[in-house]
Amino acid sequence: MTRAFLPLLCGMVVLSAPAGAQTAAGPAAQPAEESPAPTWSGFASLFAYAVPDEDTFVQPTVAVDRDWLHLEARVNYEDLDTGSAWIGRNFSVGDRVTLEITPMAGAVFGNTAGVAVGYSGTLAWRTLDLSSETEYVFDAGESSNSFLYTWSELGWAPVDWFRGGLSVQRTKVYQTEFDIQRGFFGALSLGPWEASAYLFNPDADTPTVIIGVTFSF
């Protein structure tokens, strides 16, 4: 009985040894990769407007993004002595041709008061881009004061530190002889900083000059 049992026991040990060895030598289980946590990013900008026959004024904007969320605050954008607060959702599609667009809704308060809807977006291909920031303000006082604002640019960036092109805008912040103002711009970048200059209505007796600085983070 003992002689019959010993060979059977040895056989079981031999058969089980390769399986155990293979398990020990196999690759260790890798932990599942975790997606990086969303971080905050955004920009702060300050633009100075030199408008013919009107006082010079400044227009600050601060915007922050976290994943799909976009928050933005503006002063002197919809009107002088007027502020606005915005919330939006970021979308991005494309590889060679990219589209980034953010539909937004906001509240306007101050000299002009009401609600607004709009978007900001950029369509880019290689060194060319078409960007637009457009909104419609529904005036809470008189519907006749509701207004469509737009600022659009066709830009070309042949190098990392320079971008220039054509721009158009329609605004109620100041008045000129042109309802749709058009001109050109140039911008220089150094790290997170960008300095830009715009010349609107170059064929007018006195063009409108806008100088801006933007810090991105």
Helices and strands as residue ranges (DSSP letters): H 2-25, E 40-50, E 57-66, E 69-75, E 82-89, E 91-93, E 97-110, E 114-125, E 128-139, G 143-145, E 147-159, E 162-170, E 181-190, E 193-200, E 208-216
